[in-house]
Amino acid sequence: MKRTAVALVLLPLPLAAQTPSPTPAPGEQLPVVRHVLDNGMTFLVLPRRQAPTVSLVVHYPVGSVNEHLGNTGIAHVLEHMLFKGSREIGTTDPTLEAPLLAAADAAHDSLLAELARPRPDTSRVRHLTDAVASFEDQVEAFAIPNEYARILSAAGGRGLNATTSYEATRYFIELPVNRLELWFALESDRMRNPVLRGFHTELDVVHEERRMRLETSPGGIVQTALLATAFQVHPYGVPVIGHAADLEYMSRRQVAEYFRDYYGARNAVAAIVGDVDTDQVVEWAEEYFGAVPAGRAVPPVLAREPEQAGERRITVEFDAEPRLMIGWRAVSGLHEDAPALQMLASLLTAGRSTRLYRRLVAGDRSAIHVSAYLGPAFAYPGLFILNAVPKAPHTTHELEESIYQELHDIQSTAPDSSALVRIKNQIRAGEYRRLSSSLELAMQIAESEAMLGDWRETFRLSRRILEVTPEDVRRVAVQYLQASSRTVATMVRKNGSQ
């Protein structure tokens, strides 16, 4: 499946949850109905009479932070595999298919055991590799490619897709409302009876995606280097798509067990937004999803990054234009200082009138791109990241010095309040724009419920950036943007040019 990045703008903008918001955000008043099944699955239903359509999102708070060395990338692989169908969908004969899948699994397990030996028997490795391929070829004879997507497309579905991030996996689609029961039947079926057919073929797709995003993309390469250098303990240092070696040795059985453990009903939040009847939705939720196994609770992420003792630097060589990324140790999205840091990022790069854009892009034209943000995710302490690409003949060293000078000015003198007013006006306008999209609303309330336990919470959190003052911005710049807490990643050409 082609994966689109649909980012919720609201999540990087919160203040501490314990600070009350004086003015309710527009979304807090939405008539969302929350219904929880006995197995723990939560449904959020929001009737909207704008059009005879419905937006559907299933959100699991399981992402790459829940993985460990040895299974990195498994959430992303599983995201791909859940489009392969179920026992009844995607195959011509499930009775003949099942034993062939089991035989392929057994052969692959034996292959992995042989490869783990100090001196693998090359002839046995070759024999087992051929056996796996043979069984999978036989399974392929029973497969109906893309049947799941075809059924939904024929029913008028649009935008069928999924995303995996550090902290979540979510599946979504938009359908004509008169086809809503079809979604209940299909989605509950793949939660109960998924069949991960075509596993190694899909792994090849994931490998290619990794090559494109991380191994041959200049931006992906330098970001991977930055995060791996900044996070030496926390899983934020591992790409969402996983390590190549872990993908190489991943098994279908391993992925199936991971799904069975953590993608059960107790971890699932379904958001249904559109021209729907709430009572009917609740009835179908009970009927179709009531028998879905609960699964296990998502394991807590207990890793904590140690204090950084000084600046870290890494240089990567690649045949591309030089680029620069700087990351300062920062806070989680729930921390009380997160909104001020987000405001700082916006003051620096969010538009043509911002400080670093005026200086580097429009002013001395030393850069072709500059951006700032809190990342790489939300739930755990992350980085305040600045990303810049120099314009020849300027160098990354020049950009770095200019960035530090601009930050020093903010640390010395609080920014003008008029700049904050402009950004706050953009935030208010963005709140109302987001309310116009049923799909974005479904994504937001599902994410808020799954991550924060209340579908209203991200509305409240996003509002609290409106309380940030110029002095707040100056204070967090002083507190967090110190040389001792930063990591600098620089890409240079193989001939050494920066």
N, C-alpha and C positions, 0 to 999 in steps of 0.2 A: 504494500500500500504506500502511496505517496504520503509523506507525513508533513503536515503543515504546522508551523509554530504559531499557536494562537496564545499570546501572552496576556495575562490579566495585568493591566496597568496598575490596578489598585494595590496589589500585594506588596510591592516595594515601598509603600508610602505610609506605613503605620506609626503611631505612637503607642506608648505602653497601654495595655488593655485596661489597666486599673484607673486611667485618667478619664473622667467622664467628658463626653463631648457636649458642649453647651447647646448646639443646634443639631437636631436630628438630620442625618444625611437623607437625601430623597429616597434611596432604596430601602431604608429601614421600615418604611410604612407599607411596603408591598404586601398584598394579602397572600402570602405563602402559607400553604398547609403542609405541616410536617407529619409524616406517618411512619412509624417504625414497626417492622414485622417482628414476629417472635424470634426469628433467627438473627435479628440485629440489623438487617438491611434497612437503610433509611431512604424514604422517598420525600422529595420536596416538590410540591405541585403548585404552580403559579398560573392560574387562568388568565389569558390575554386574548381579547376579541379582535385583534388587529387584522388577522388573516386566518383562513382555514388551514393553518399549518401548526406543527408542534416541533420544538427543539428538544432533543434528548441527549443527556450526558450521564455517563456512569463514571464516577471518580473513585479511584482507589488511592489511599495515602501510602502507596508503596512505590518507591523509586530507587535510584541507584545508591542512595545513602543507606539503604537497608541491606545492601549486598556486602560481600567480604572478598578478600583475595581468594581466587579460585572460582568464584561465580560472578565476577563483575560483568555487567552487560546483560544479565539474565532478564531483568525487567523489560529491557528494550527488545530482546529477542522474543519474549513472551508476547509483547504488544503485537509484533508481526504475526506470530503463530495463531493468535486468537481469531484471525480472519480466515483460517483454513477450514472452518466448519465444525461440525459435531458428528456424533455417531450417525445421524440421519442425513445431515446436510454436507455435501462435498464428496460423497462416495456413491458408487452404484451398488455396492454390496458390503455392508459393515461386517457381516459374519465372516466373509473371506478376508477382509482387510485386516481385522484385529490380530489374528495369529501372525501375519506377516510383519506387522508393526512390532509385535513382541519379539519375533526372531531378529529383526533388525536391531532392536534395543540390546538383546543379549549379545549379538555379535559386536556391537559397538562397545559394550561394557568390557568384553574380552580384549578388544583392541586397546582400550585405554589402560587396562591392567598390564598388557604387554609393553606398551609405550612407557609405562612408569618404571619398568625394570631398569637396573643399572646398564645392562647391555641387551636391548631389545633384539629379539630374533627377527631379522629383516624379512625372511621368507614368511614367517607367521604374520608379521605386520601386513605384508602384501596380501596374504590369503584372507585375513580378517577384513581388510579394507575392501577387497573385492566382494566379500560376503555381504557387508553392509550395503554396498552399492547394488548388489543383485536383489536383495530383499526390498530395497527402496524402489527399484525399477518395477518389481512385481506389484508393490503397493500403488505405484503410479497408474497402473492399468485400471484401477478401480476409482481413481480420483476424478472429480469434476471440478476443474480449476475455477476459482473465483465465484463459486455458486452462491455463497453468502452475500457477496456484494451484488451479484446479478439479481437476486430475489428482491433486495431492497431498492435497487435502481429501477426495476420493473414496476415497483410500487410507488414510484415518484420520489424516492429518496434523493437527497442532495447532501454533498459534503461529508459522506461517510469517511471517517478517518479516526486517528488516534495519535496521542503524543505521550512520550515518556520524558520525565524530568528527573532532577535529583530527588524530588520528594513526592512524586505522584505519577500515576498512569491513568489516562482517561480516554474514553471512547465516546464518539459523538456522531450525530446525524440529524438532519431535518427531514420531516415526512409530512405528507398531507394528513390531516388529523383523522380522516376516515380510514387510515392504515395504521393507526396507533396500536391496535391489538396485535398486528403482525410483529411489531417491534417487541412487544412483551413476550410473544412466543419465541422469537429468534434469540433475544438477549438472554432470557432465562435458560434456554436450551444450551447456549454455549457456556453459560456459567455452570450448568450441571454436567454436561457431557462433551466438553471440547475434545477434539481429536487433532493432535499436533502432527498432521501428515505433511510430507514434503519437507521434513525438518532440515536436512543438510543442504537441500537446494535453497531454502530460505536463509540458512546461515551464510551461504555464498553472497546473497543479497546484502546481508548485514555487514559482511566483510567489505564489500564494495562501498557501502555507505560510509563505513569507517575510513576507508582510503580517501574518499572524496571530502569528508568533513574534517578529518584530523591529520591525515598523512600527506595530502597534496594541497590543502587549503592553507595559505599563509596565515590567515586569521586564526584558524583552528589550531595550527601548530604552535603559534606564540601563546595563545590562551592556555593550551594544554600545558605548556612549559611553565607559565606563570602559576597556575593552580597547583601543579605538582610540586613546585618549589615552595609555595606559600603554605600548603597544607601537607604536612609530612605524616600526620596521624589521622586526621579527619577524612572521611570519604569524599568530601568536596574536592580532594586532590585527584580523584580518579574520574576520567570522562564518563558521562552517562552511558555512552555506547560500550564502555568496558575496555579492558586490556585485550590486545590481539591474541595473546597466548591463552587467556581464559576462553575466548570465543572459539579458538582452535580446538579445544578439548571439551567443550560443552556437550552434554548429551540430552537427547529428547526426554529421557526419564527424569533427569535432573530438573528440566524446565517444567515438566508435568507435576512433579512433587512440589515445586515452588508455587505453582499456580494453586494446587490443592490446599497448601498451607495458608497462603496470605491473600488470595483473591476470592475469598468466600464472602458470604452475605454480611458478616459482622463488620467488614472493612469497606463495604460498598455504599456509596451515596449516589442515588439516582435523582437527577433534577429534570423535571418535565415542565416546560414552559410553552404555552400556546393556547389555542382555542379548544380547551379540554373541559370535560366535566369532572370535577374533583372526586365525586363519589364513585364514578365509573373507574377512574384511575386507581383509587384505593382498592376497589373490588378486584381489578385485574392484577394489581400488585400482590394481593394475598393469593389469588388463584395461581398465578404463574411463578412467582418467586418465593412463595412460602416454603417450598420443599428444597430450596437451594441450601446446601450445607453451609454452616456458619464459618468454618475454617478457624484458623488461629489468629490471635491478636498480632498486629504488626510488631516485630521486635523493636525495643527502644534502641536509639543510637546513643551509646554511652561514650563514644570517643570524644575526647576534648583536646584541642590543639594546645600544646604547651606554649608558654610565653615565648615570644621571639626575642632573641638576645641582641639582634643587630640587623642591619640591612642585608638582604640576600639578593644576589644577582645571577642571572643565567643568560647566556647568549646562545642562540640557535642559528645554524647556518642553513640557508635554503635559497634556491634560485628564484628569488622574487624581490620585489621592492622592500626596502627596510621598513620596519615598523616597531612601535614601542608600546608596551603595556606596563603600567605601574599599579600595584595593589597594596593598600595599607590595611592592616588588621583592623576590622571594624566590629559590627554588632549584628545580631539577628534582626529580622524584620519586626519582632515584637518589642525590641528594646526601646526605652524612652527616647534615646538619641537618634533612632532610625529616621524619623521625619526630618530632623535638621540636616542630617547627612544627605538625604534625598533632595532636600531643598538646595543644598550646596552643589550637588551634581547638576541640578537643573540650572542654577545660576551660572555654572561654568560652561555648559555645552548645549542646553535645550533650546536651540533657536539661533537665528542669525544675530540677535542683539546681545547674546551672552558673552561672558568675559573671554573665555578661551577661543571661541569662534571668532570674535572681533580681532583678537590679537594674532592668532596663528593662521587662520584661513582667509579672513577678509583684510587683515592688517598687513603684516610682513609677508604673507603668502608662503610661510614656511611649512604649512601642512595642507594636505588635501582632505583630511578627515580628523575629527577629534570628538570623543564622546566620553561621558562619565556616568557611572551607575553603581548601585549596591548590588553585589552578586557573590557567588554565582546563583544563590537561591535565597530562601526566606527563613527557614525554621531555626538555623543554627548560625553562630557568629561567622560572618563572611568577610568580604573585602570591600573597601571603597576603591573602585577601579577606574583608571584613566587610560584610554586607548587613543593612540595618535599615529598617523601615517605621514612621514615627511614628504615634502615636495622637492624633488631634485632642483638644485644641488644641496639643499639643506639636509641636515643629518638628524638622527635620533638624539644625539647629544645636545644639539641646539634646542630641539623641542623639549627635552627634559629640563634644561635650564630655564626655559621660558615658563614652563608649567610650575616649577618651584617658585619662581619670582611672583607669579600671579597668586599662588596659594599663600605666599608670605604676606602679600598685600592684604588678603582677606583675614589672615591671622592677626595682622596689626590693626586693621580698621574694619569694623563691621560693614557689610554691604549696605547700599542705599535701600531704604524701605520700598521705594517705588519699583525696584526690580522684583522684590518678593510679591508685591501686589499683582504684577503682571502674571507671574507664575500661578498664584492662587486663583486668579480669574480663569486661567486655562484649566485648572483642576476642576473648578465648579462647572465650567462648560462641558468638560469631559465626563463628569458624573451623569449629566442629562443625556449626552450622546450615547453612553453605554446602556442607559435604560431603554433606548429605542431598539436594541438588538436582542431578540429573544435568546439566541444562541449564546451571546456573551453573558447575558444574565444567568442562564442555566449553568454555564461554566463557573461564574463567580459564586453563586450561592452553593453549588456543590463543593467547590474548593473550600469555601469558608466553613461549611458544616463539617467536612471531613478533617480539615486541619485544625480548626479553632473551636469546633463543637457548637457553633451557632451560625446559621446562614447570614445573620445580620452583621457579623463582626467585621468583615472587610469593609462594609459601608461605613461603619463607625471609625475604623482605623484610618481609612483614606481621608476622612474629614479632618483628622487631627493635624495634618500638615498645615492646615489653615491657621493653626495657632503658633506656628514657628515665627520667631522674631529675628531681626538682623543679628542681635547679640547671640542668639542660639546658634546661628550659622557660624559666627566667629569662634564661639566656644568649642564647637565640635571640630572645627578645622585645627584649632590649637591642640585639642586633646588627642585626636586620632591620626592626624596627618604628620606624623613624626618620622624622621629618617630611620630611627631604630626599628620601626614597625613596618617598614615597607619592603616589598619585593619588586624587583625590576626585571622584566624580560625584554630582551632586544633581539630582533631578527636582523641578521646581516647576510649579505650575499656571500657565496663561498669564496670569493676573492677578497673578502674582508671589508667591503664598503658598508658604511652605516648610514 
